[in-house]
Amino acid sequence: MLQNLEQTYLDLFFQLQKQQWENYANNAGHDLDQTNHAIYALLDAAQQQEQFQGRKAAVWQAIISKGKVENHPAVAALRNRLDNWDNYATETALIDWQEERLSLARNMRADVLELLELRQRLAQEQGFASYVDLALASEDLSRATVLPLIEQYLHTNLPRAQALVQKYQISWSSWFSDLETLGRTTIKDNNKTELAASLLHELGLSTLQKGLTIVSKPAGFAGYTGVLQPAADVRILIDENASLSGLLILGHELGHAIAHLSNKNSGLFLTWTTSFDESMAVLLEQIAARLWLSPEQRQLARDIWTLEGVRCSLSFLFELALWEHPEQAEAHYLKHYSPLGLDLGDPAIWALDSFRSIDPVYIYSYVLG
């Protein structure tokens, strides 16, 4: 009976991965709510059934705890709604893109807060102090293990990030495009498949290539890795531009892919935690940079990593405060990002960040990597 339960869950889990991939790669338009509902119903019923033993029991309990929140019908519906900005766009087109982003954020704010409060309540119903504690526990982590690492990283790297902000004249309102501009160094060798093959060869992992597919998307798409079947079918969606930023993203996505293509386990151990997944991606991104880039390009990559690592660290501290006092979101936004020494503009923009709604208690994983 447990074997059937395990297989049914895995079928639904990887069905969701496949649907998500097809939505991103092919604009398939799959409604993910139906699969999320099926997973929630399975996990809800599973709590009353015979339990697994040993390490598998701990993994299953983590899946249930997180899934009873993230696959809850109300959570899934709100999350999927927030994942499509068209739901919040104004009928009148705004000429200034900053005004448009701010308008979206203001329109999304109520739903973001409702989703936060819903997750918080569902976590507390399971006996956790907050959703943050549930999310970290499902990763085999806790505030006591993660927070000191984040604070230590900031202590070491914040002064350097502050200097880099001045050096490159980065502004908060155009942070991501400014970093993209830094990474526009032209790369002569931009064949993504050949670059992936070279990395796998250097790592002694060439046998993994048969399970890897790389698909290019037009400029403007960052990167995404779909795990349709661990060890057998992992797919990367990547921007086709020939730039330093594009190569760093490719290295990052290959980190995801290598982790999943190397997974020879079975049953529930085919699933993964986000902290492991992102840590592997960041690790392999840095290894790839050392293999692919010139010394000058590697230094620029290190600058980009420092800026992003510090931003992610500050974002996590803001997130912790937000879960404690959502009614003070704007004040905490200004407080926690102010160490960068930038004009933060209208703090209402906080609601536009997908790490506050689509991927909560996730951004710390990049810093751990």
C-alpha positions as CSV (number, residue, x, y, z in Angstrom):
1,M,0.0,0.0,0.0
2,L,2.8,2.4,0.8
3,Q,4.5,1.6,-2.5
4,N,1.3,2.5,-4.3
5,L,1.0,5.8,-2.3
6,E,4.7,6.6,-3.1
7,Q,4.2,5.9,-6.8
8,T,1.0,7.9,-7.1
9,Y,2.6,10.9,-5.4
10,L,5.6,10.7,-7.8
11,D,3.4,10.4,-10.8
12,L,1.6,13.6,-9.8
13,F,4.8,15.4,-8.8
14,F,6.5,14.8,-12.2
15,Q,3.3,15.5,-14.0
16,L,3.4,18.9,-12.5
17,Q,7.1,19.3,-13.6
18,K,6.2,18.3,-17.1
19,Q,3.2,20.7,-17.3
20,Q,5.4,23.6,-16.0
21,W,8.1,22.9,-18.6
22,E,5.5,22.8,-21.4
23,N,4.0,26.0,-20.2
24,Y,7.4,27.8,-20.3
25,A,8.9,26.1,-23.4
26,N,5.8,25.8,-25.6
27,N,3.3,28.2,-24.0
28,A,1.1,25.1,-23.5
29,G,-1.3,26.9,-21.1
30,H,-1.7,23.9,-18.8
31,D,-3.9,24.7,-15.8
32,L,-1.7,23.7,-12.9
33,D,-4.5,24.0,-10.3
34,Q,-5.9,20.6,-11.2
35,T,-2.7,18.8,-10.5
36,N,-2.0,20.8,-7.4
37,H,-5.5,19.8,-6.1
38,A,-4.8,16.1,-6.8
39,I,-1.5,16.3,-4.8
40,Y,-3.2,18.1,-1.9
41,A,-6.0,15.5,-1.7
42,L,-3.4,12.7,-1.8
43,L,-1.3,14.3,1.0
44,D,-4.3,15.1,3.1
45,A,-5.5,11.5,3.0
46,A,-2.0,10.1,3.5
47,Q,-1.8,11.6,7.0
48,Q,-4.3,9.0,8.2
49,Q,-2.5,6.1,6.6
50,E,0.4,3.8,7.6
51,Q,3.7,5.7,7.6
52,F,7.1,5.1,6.1
53,Q,10.1,4.1,8.2
54,G,13.6,5.5,8.7
55,R,14.9,8.4,6.6
56,K,12.0,8.0,4.1
57,A,9.6,8.8,6.9
58,A,11.3,12.1,7.5
59,V,11.3,12.9,3.8
60,W,7.6,12.0,3.5
61,Q,6.7,14.2,6.5
62,A,8.5,17.1,5.0
63,I,6.7,16.6,1.7
64,I,3.3,16.5,3.5
65,S,4.0,19.6,5.7
66,K,5.1,21.7,2.7
67,G,2.6,20.2,0.3
68,K,-0.4,20.8,2.7
69,V,0.4,24.5,2.3
70,E,1.8,24.9,-1.3
71,N,-0.7,22.5,-2.9
72,H,-3.7,23.8,-0.9
73,P,-6.3,24.8,-3.4
74,A,-6.6,28.4,-2.2
75,V,-2.8,28.8,-2.1
76,A,-2.3,27.2,-5.5
77,A,-5.0,29.4,-7.1
78,L,-3.6,32.6,-5.6
79,R,0.0,31.7,-6.5
80,N,-0.9,30.8,-10.1
81,R,-2.9,34.1,-10.4
82,L,0.1,36.1,-9.1
83,D,2.4,34.3,-11.6
84,N,0.6,36.0,-14.5
85,W,1.1,39.8,-14.4
86,D,-1.6,40.2,-17.1
87,N,-4.1,39.7,-14.2
88,Y,-2.9,42.9,-12.7
89,A,-2.2,45.1,-15.7
90,T,-4.1,48.3,-16.1
91,E,-6.3,48.9,-19.2
92,T,-4.4,52.1,-20.0
93,A,-0.9,51.4,-21.1
94,L,1.7,53.4,-19.1
95,I,4.6,54.9,-21.1
96,D,7.2,54.8,-18.3
97,W,8.1,51.2,-17.5
98,Q,8.9,52.1,-13.8
99,E,5.4,53.5,-13.5
100,E,4.0,50.3,-15.0
101,R,5.9,48.1,-12.5
102,L,4.8,50.3,-9.6
103,S,1.2,50.0,-10.9
104,L,1.5,46.2,-11.1
105,A,2.9,46.1,-7.5
106,R,0.1,48.2,-6.1
107,N,-2.5,46.0,-7.8
108,M,-0.8,42.8,-6.6
109,R,-0.3,43.9,-3.0
110,A,-3.6,42.7,-1.6
111,D,-3.2,39.3,-3.2
112,V,0.4,39.0,-2.0
113,L,-0.6,39.8,1.6
114,E,-3.6,37.4,1.4
115,L,-1.3,34.6,0.2
116,L,1.2,35.3,3.0
117,E,-1.5,35.3,5.6
118,L,-3.0,32.1,4.2
119,R,0.4,30.3,4.2
120,Q,1.0,31.5,7.7
121,R,-2.3,30.2,9.0
122,L,-1.9,26.8,7.3
123,A,1.6,26.5,8.8
124,Q,0.4,27.4,12.3
125,E,-2.4,24.8,12.0
126,Q,0.3,22.2,11.6
127,G,2.0,23.4,14.8
128,F,4.7,25.6,13.4
129,A,5.4,29.1,14.8
130,S,5.3,30.5,11.2
131,Y,5.5,29.5,7.6
132,V,9.2,30.4,7.7
133,D,9.8,27.7,10.2
134,L,7.8,25.2,8.2
135,A,9.6,26.0,5.0
136,L,13.0,25.7,6.6
137,A,12.1,22.5,8.5
138,S,11.0,20.9,5.2
139,E,14.6,21.5,4.0
140,D,16.2,20.0,7.2
141,L,17.2,23.6,8.2
142,S,16.2,26.1,10.8
143,R,16.6,29.8,11.5
144,A,19.4,28.9,13.9
145,T,21.4,27.3,11.1
146,V,20.6,29.7,8.2
147,L,20.5,33.1,9.8
148,P,24.1,33.1,11.1
149,L,25.4,32.1,7.6
150,I,23.4,35.0,6.0
151,E,24.7,37.5,8.6
152,Q,28.3,36.2,8.2
153,Y,28.1,36.6,4.4
154,L,26.8,40.1,4.7
155,H,29.4,41.1,7.3
156,T,32.1,40.0,4.8
157,N,30.6,41.1,1.5
158,L,28.4,44.2,2.2
159,P,31.3,46.7,2.1
160,R,32.5,45.3,-1.2
161,A,29.0,45.4,-2.6
162,Q,28.6,49.0,-1.5
163,A,31.9,49.9,-3.4
164,L,30.8,48.0,-6.5
165,V,27.5,49.9,-6.5
166,Q,29.5,53.1,-6.7
167,K,32.1,51.7,-9.2
168,Y,29.4,50.6,-11.7
169,Q,26.9,53.4,-10.9
170,I,24.1,50.9,-10.3
171,S,20.7,52.2,-9.4
172,W,18.0,50.3,-7.4
173,S,15.2,50.9,-9.9
174,S,17.3,49.4,-12.7
175,W,19.3,46.9,-10.7
176,F,18.7,43.9,-12.8
177,S,19.2,45.6,-16.2
178,D,22.4,47.3,-14.8
179,L,23.8,43.9,-13.9
180,E,22.7,42.6,-17.3
181,T,24.6,45.5,-18.9
182,L,27.7,44.5,-16.9
183,G,27.4,41.0,-18.3
184,R,27.0,42.1,-21.9
185,T,30.7,41.3,-22.7
186,T,30.5,39.4,-26.0
187,I,31.3,35.7,-25.8
188,K,32.7,34.3,-29.1
189,D,32.1,30.6,-28.3
190,N,28.3,30.6,-27.6
191,N,27.2,27.2,-28.7
192,K,25.3,26.2,-25.6
193,T,25.3,22.4,-26.3
194,E,29.1,22.4,-26.9
195,L,29.7,24.4,-23.7
196,A,27.6,22.0,-21.7
197,A,29.5,19.1,-23.2
198,S,32.8,20.7,-22.3
199,L,31.7,21.2,-18.7
200,L,30.5,17.6,-18.4
201,H,33.7,16.3,-19.9
202,E,35.9,18.3,-17.5
203,L,33.9,17.0,-14.6
204,G,34.1,13.4,-15.8
205,L,30.3,13.3,-16.3
206,S,30.0,13.0,-20.1
207,T,27.6,10.1,-19.7
208,L,25.0,12.4,-18.3
209,Q,24.7,14.3,-21.7
210,K,22.3,11.7,-23.2
211,G,19.7,12.8,-20.7
212,L,20.2,16.5,-21.2
213,T,18.2,18.7,-23.7
214,I,19.0,22.4,-24.2
215,V,16.4,24.6,-25.8
216,S,17.0,28.3,-26.8
217,K,14.5,31.0,-26.3
218,P,14.5,34.5,-27.7
219,A,16.3,37.3,-25.9
220,G,14.7,38.3,-22.7
221,F,14.1,34.9,-21.1
222,A,16.5,34.1,-18.3
223,G,16.7,30.4,-17.6
224,Y,14.7,27.4,-16.4
225,T,15.4,23.7,-15.8
226,G,12.7,21.2,-16.1
227,V,13.1,17.8,-14.4
228,L,10.8,15.5,-16.2
229,Q,12.6,12.3,-15.1
230,P,15.7,12.4,-12.9
231,A,18.7,10.7,-14.4
232,A,17.0,10.4,-17.8
233,D,15.2,13.5,-19.0
234,V,16.3,17.0,-17.8
235,R,15.7,20.0,-20.0
236,I,17.2,23.5,-19.9
237,L,15.5,26.6,-21.4
238,I,18.0,29.4,-22.0
239,D,18.3,32.8,-23.5
240,E,20.1,32.5,-26.9
241,N,22.2,35.7,-26.5
242,A,26.0,35.5,-26.6
243,S,26.9,37.3,-23.4
244,L,28.7,36.8,-20.1
245,S,25.3,36.9,-18.3
246,G,24.0,34.2,-20.7
247,L,27.0,32.0,-19.9
248,L,26.6,32.4,-16.1
249,I,22.9,31.5,-16.4
250,L,23.8,28.5,-18.5
251,G,26.3,27.4,-15.9
252,H,23.6,27.9,-13.2
253,E,21.0,25.8,-15.1
254,L,23.6,23.1,-15.8
255,G,24.1,22.9,-12.0
256,H,20.5,22.1,-11.6
257,A,20.6,19.6,-14.5
258,I,23.8,17.8,-13.3
259,A,22.3,17.4,-9.8
260,H,19.2,15.8,-11.2
261,L,20.9,13.7,-13.9
262,S,23.2,12.3,-11.2
263,N,20.3,11.2,-9.0
264,K,20.2,7.4,-9.3
265,N,17.9,7.0,-6.3
266,S,14.4,5.7,-6.4
267,G,11.0,6.5,-4.8
268,L,10.7,9.6,-2.7
269,F,14.5,10.2,-3.0
270,L,13.9,11.2,-6.6
271,T,12.5,14.5,-5.2
272,W,14.7,17.3,-3.8
273,T,14.9,20.3,-1.5
274,T,15.2,23.8,-3.0
275,S,18.2,24.6,-0.9
276,F,20.2,21.6,-2.3
277,D,18.9,22.4,-5.8
278,E,20.0,26.1,-5.8
279,S,23.2,25.4,-3.9
280,M,24.3,22.9,-6.6
281,A,23.3,25.4,-9.3
282,V,25.4,28.2,-7.7
283,L,28.4,25.9,-7.2
284,L,28.4,24.7,-10.8
285,E,27.9,28.2,-12.1
286,Q,31.2,29.2,-10.4
287,I,33.0,26.1,-11.7
288,A,31.7,26.7,-15.2
289,A,32.9,30.3,-15.1
290,R,36.4,29.2,-14.2
291,L,36.5,26.8,-17.2
292,W,34.8,29.1,-19.8
293,L,35.9,32.6,-19.0
294,S,39.0,34.7,-19.3
295,P,40.6,36.1,-16.1
296,E,39.1,39.5,-16.8
297,Q,35.6,38.0,-17.4
298,R,36.0,35.9,-14.2
299,Q,36.6,39.1,-12.2
300,L,33.5,40.7,-13.6
301,A,31.6,37.6,-12.8
302,R,32.8,37.7,-9.2
303,D,31.6,41.3,-9.0
304,I,28.2,40.3,-10.3
305,W,28.0,37.4,-7.8
306,T,28.9,39.7,-4.9
307,L,26.2,42.2,-5.8
308,E,23.6,39.5,-6.2
309,G,24.7,37.6,-3.1
310,V,24.3,40.7,-1.0
311,R,21.0,41.6,-2.5
312,C,19.7,38.1,-1.8
313,S,20.9,38.3,1.8
314,L,19.2,41.6,2.4
315,S,16.1,40.2,0.6
316,F,16.0,37.3,3.1
317,L,16.3,39.6,6.1
318,F,13.4,41.7,4.7
319,E,11.4,38.5,4.2
320,L,11.9,37.4,7.8
321,A,10.6,40.8,9.0
322,L,7.7,40.7,6.5
323,W,6.4,37.4,7.9
324,E,6.5,38.8,11.4
325,H,4.9,42.2,10.5
326,P,3.2,42.1,7.1
327,E,1.3,45.3,8.0
328,Q,4.7,47.1,8.0
329,A,5.9,45.8,4.7
330,E,6.9,49.2,3.2
331,A,8.8,50.3,6.3
332,H,10.7,47.0,6.5
333,Y,11.5,47.2,2.8
334,L,13.2,50.5,3.3
335,K,15.0,49.4,6.4
336,H,16.5,46.2,5.1
337,Y,17.6,47.4,1.6
338,S,18.9,50.8,2.8
339,P,22.5,49.4,3.6
340,L,23.1,49.4,-0.2
341,G,23.1,53.2,0.0
342,L,20.7,53.6,-3.0
343,D,17.6,55.6,-3.6
344,L,15.0,52.9,-3.1
345,G,12.1,54.9,-4.6
346,D,8.5,54.0,-3.7
347,P,8.6,51.0,-1.3
348,A,5.2,49.7,-2.7
349,I,7.3,48.0,-5.4
350,W,8.1,45.2,-2.8
351,A,5.0,43.3,-3.8
352,L,6.3,42.8,-7.4
353,D,9.1,40.5,-6.2
354,S,8.2,36.9,-7.0
355,F,10.2,35.7,-3.9
356,R,7.4,37.3,-1.8
357,S,4.7,35.2,-3.4
358,I,5.7,32.5,-5.9
359,D,8.8,31.3,-4.2
360,P,8.7,32.3,-0.5
361,V,11.5,31.4,1.9
362,Y,13.7,30.4,-1.1
363,I,16.1,33.3,-1.8
364,Y,18.5,32.4,1.0
365,S,19.4,29.2,-1.0
366,Y,21.4,31.3,-3.5
367,V,23.5,32.6,-0.6
368,L,24.1,29.2,0.8
369,G,25.4,28.1,-2.6
